[in-house]
Amino acid sequence: MKKKVVIIGAGPAGLFYAYELSKSNKFEVIVLDRGRNVDNRKCPLEIRGFCENCTPCNVLHGTGGSGCLSDGILNLRPDIGGDLEELTGDTKKAFKLVEKVDSIFLNHGAPKKILTGEPEMIEDLQRKAEAAGIRFIQIPQRHIGSDYTPVVINSIKKYLETKDVKFILLADVKKIEKNQNNYVTFYSKKNELYKIESEFLIAAPGRAGSPFLMSQIKKLGLETEHKPVDIGVRVEVPKVVMKPVIEVNRDPKFHIYSKTYDDFVRTFCTNHEGYVMKEQYDEYVGVNGHSMRDIKSQNSNFAFLSKVTLTSPVEDTTSYGISIAKIATLLGGGKPLIQRFGDLRRGRRSTPERIRRSNIKPTLLSTTPGDIAMALPYRLVTNLIESLERLDNVLPGVGSDSTLLYAPEIKSYGLKVIVDSSMESNLPNLFVAGDGVGLSRDIVNSAATGILAAEGILKKES
Ligand SMILES: Cc1cc2nc3c(=O)[nH]c(=O)nc-3n(C[C@H](O)[C@H](O)[C@H](O)COP(=O)(O)OP(=O)(O)OC[C@H]3O[C@@H](n4cnc5c(N)ncnc54)[C@H](O)[C@@H]3O)c2cc1C
């Protein structure tokens, strides 16, 4: 008889886990996700800046996970968006995993072209960055585009269905219990409560599902440790400002140590000719960005984040990040805050009138002009102002008064589940993968942790 495996989360981690496991016919694989199917995950009004506040949020939930409506930039390095070398303890294996994830995306329709600049252009950018005391990290990337990512995800899902993987969508996991031998997963669908008993459980809830699911699993005795949280803003500039660097790298990563506090600040998730978008969490809002291959805006945006680590007496970086997100949401009246960089620098609020007068037209309209310094702590605001001014030496124009900042942008990978190299937790047969359990921060790395977890089960059952 086949052993039952329940996967919570149909994001890259859950899907690639199912993909690897489906090579064996020893398992009955069931994927639960609280979101919708790819074809029903539409967020068209968001492009024009209005959010329908779908429940569950189509940006974050459903087949393909939060990666599904994303820009679909595949960072083809094991040390960006996670640390596969540390997880596997094997550099060769880490690179092989990236290749494996990439080849699956390619088989399902990701574009063949790899984005990387000419060597002289890369060197020139590196020189400029070094002169400004900034580290530029060159990464080979593949760009699927928000408009094609759903097509690729659909192809993966259809392939999995031919392998008898069963998807139960709009299935919100409410509780997890353990009996003598098995895990029992309770989920609600259309107001009915169901349960599935399985020999193996894999938790891949992504960032949005993390707090709830982790609390469930922690009750069972899961061992975890706190990791840093990244807190900051989404920066939006005219596309011409980013163009020179985009020609070198589609999603350029700059690492900066701030002048006053010596804190780590980084750029992340650049969307050239893209759109800023709202993320709707249960109790707060956040911002993110996406760009499409066929529909372009006149702007570019990127996340600008300052890393926070807490030690004593509180280590809980996740709660810290969420508290800040809640303050920003409160100040924005339920919408993200928007502010011109010049207003933040001068310690004054942006008003609708000031935003209207700005050289840049915001791509996210459902926002509240306000003062980000009222929501983010002084230390973080100082880090962001100083570092954006420094980045202006490499990307002239990003430090302009009219640059738009949206808040809160929070990447909370705060709680990491302690796992072995097979992604198995201290609870036997409970495997974890992806962003929600602190093991990754991007599509490729989350998918790779899913593959590692599947390899773990296959090894255990061989
Ligand atoms: C707008 C946006 C743009 C992005 N752009 C990029 C990019 O270009 N490149 C890149 O590498 N990364 C990008 N990212 C990040 C990337 O999407 C994530 O790193 C990746 O999707 C994480 O994969 P995951 O499987 O761990 O989690 P997720 O993709 O978040 O998937 C988790 C799934 O679990 C489900 N779930 C959670 N809780 C429950 C529950 N209780 N019951 C049932 N189901 C549940 C959710 O509905 C979700 O579908 C972007 C993210 C966003 C939001």
The ligand as a Tripos MOL2 file, in Angstrom:
@<TRIPOS>MOLECULE
LIG
   53    58     1     0     0
SMALL
NO_CHARGES

@<TRIPOS>ATOM
      1 C1          4.8650   40.0120   -5.3730 C.3       1 LIG1
      2 C2          6.0350   39.0970   -5.2010 C.ar      1 LIG1
      3 C3          7.0690   39.1040   -6.1270 C.ar      1 LIG1
      4 C4          8.1580   38.2390   -5.9910 C.ar      1 LIG1
      5 N1          9.1010   38.1870   -6.9810 N.ar      1 LIG1
      6 C5         10.0760   37.2470   -6.9270 C.ar      1 LIG1
      7 C6         10.9790   37.0570   -8.0130 C.ar      1 LIG1
      8 O1         10.8990   37.7040   -9.0510 O.2       1 LIG1
      9 N2         11.9590   36.1170   -7.8810 N.ar      1 LIG1
     10 C7         12.0910   35.3530   -6.7570 C.ar      1 LIG1
     11 O2         12.9890   34.5180   -6.7130 O.2       1 LIG1
     12 N3         11.2290   35.4910   -5.7220 N.ar      1 LIG1
     13 C8         10.2210   36.4070   -5.7870 C.ar      1 LIG1
     14 N4          9.3330   36.5280   -4.7500 N.ar      1 LIG1
     15 C9          9.5020   35.6390   -3.5890 C.3       1 LIG1
     16 C10         9.0440   34.2210   -3.9560 C.3       1 LIG1
     17 O3          7.7760   34.2780   -4.5230 O.3       1 LIG1
     18 C11         9.0790   33.3670   -2.7030 C.3       1 LIG1
     19 O4         10.4120   33.3600   -2.2180 O.3       1 LIG1
     20 C12         8.6470   31.9190   -2.9760 C.3       1 LIG1
     21 O5          7.3890   31.8700   -3.5950 O.3       1 LIG1
     22 C13         8.5820   31.1280   -1.6700 C.3       1 LIG1
     23 O6          8.0970   29.8620   -1.9290 O.3       1 LIG1
     24 P1          7.3760   28.9750   -0.8070 P.3       1 LIG1
     25 O7          6.8840   27.7570   -1.5010 O.co2     1 LIG1
     26 O8          8.2740   28.8270    0.3420 O.co2     1 LIG1
     27 O9          6.1550   29.8510   -0.2770 O.3       1 LIG1
     28 P2          4.9460   30.5200   -1.0490 P.3       1 LIG1
     29 O10         5.2830   30.7270   -2.4770 O.co2     1 LIG1
     30 O11         4.5580   31.6960   -0.2590 O.co2     1 LIG1
     31 O12         3.7970   29.4250   -0.9860 O.3       1 LIG1
     32 C14         3.2110   29.0270    0.2230 C.3       1 LIG1
     33 C15         1.8080   28.5030   -0.0480 C.3       1 LIG1
     34 O13         1.3200   27.9500    1.1840 O.3       1 LIG1
     35 C16        -0.0530   28.2310    1.2660 C.3       1 LIG1
     36 N5         -0.4950   28.2440    2.6750 N.ar      1 LIG1
     37 C17        -0.0300   29.0240    3.6710 C.ar      1 LIG1
     38 N6         -0.6940   28.7640    4.8250 N.ar      1 LIG1
     39 C18        -1.6020   27.8090    4.5350 C.ar      1 LIG1
     40 C19        -2.6070   27.1340    5.2960 C.ar      1 LIG1
     41 N7         -2.8050   27.3940    6.6120 N.pl3     1 LIG1
     42 N8         -3.3790   26.2200    4.6720 N.ar      1 LIG1
     43 C20        -3.1910   25.9270    3.3550 C.ar      1 LIG1
     44 N9         -2.2590   26.5460    2.5760 N.ar      1 LIG1
     45 C21        -1.4780   27.4760    3.1720 C.ar      1 LIG1
     46 C22        -0.1990   29.6170    0.6580 C.3       1 LIG1
     47 O14        -1.5220   29.8270    0.2120 O.3       1 LIG1
     48 C23         0.8300   29.5880   -0.4680 C.3       1 LIG1
     49 O15         0.2600   29.2870   -1.7150 O.3       1 LIG1
     50 C24         8.2340   37.3840   -4.8620 C.ar      1 LIG1
     51 C25         7.2160   37.3880   -3.9080 C.ar      1 LIG1
     52 C26         6.1170   38.2180   -4.0630 C.ar      1 LIG1
     53 C27         5.0120   38.1990   -3.0370 C.3       1 LIG1
@<TRIPOS>BOND
     1     1     2 1
     2     2     3 ar
     3     2    52 ar
     4     3     4 ar
     5     4     5 ar
     6     4    50 ar
     7     5     6 ar
     8     6     7 ar
     9     6    13 1
    10     7     8 2
    11     7     9 ar
    12     9    10 ar
    13    10    11 2
    14    10    12 ar
    15    12    13 ar
    16    13    14 ar
    17    14    15 1
    18    14    50 ar
    19    15    16 1
    20    16    17 1
    21    16    18 1
    22    18    19 1
    23    18    20 1
    24    20    21 1
    25    20    22 1
    26    22    23 1
    27    23    24 1
    28    24    25 2
    29    24    26 1
    30    24    27 1
    31    27    28 1
    32    28    29 2
    33    28    30 1
    34    28    31 1
    35    31    32 1
    36    32    33 1
    37    33    34 1
    38    33    48 1
    39    34    35 1
    40    35    36 1
    41    35    46 1
    42    36    37 ar
    43    36    45 ar
    44    37    38 ar
    45    38    39 ar
    46    39    40 ar
    47    39    45 ar
    48    40    41 1
    49    40    42 ar
    50    42    43 ar
    51    43    44 ar
    52    44    45 ar
    53    46    47 1
    54    46    48 1
    55    48    49 1
    56    50    51 ar
    57    51    52 ar
    58    52    53 1
@<TRIPOS>SUBSTRUCTURE
     1 LIG1         1 GROUP 0 **** ****
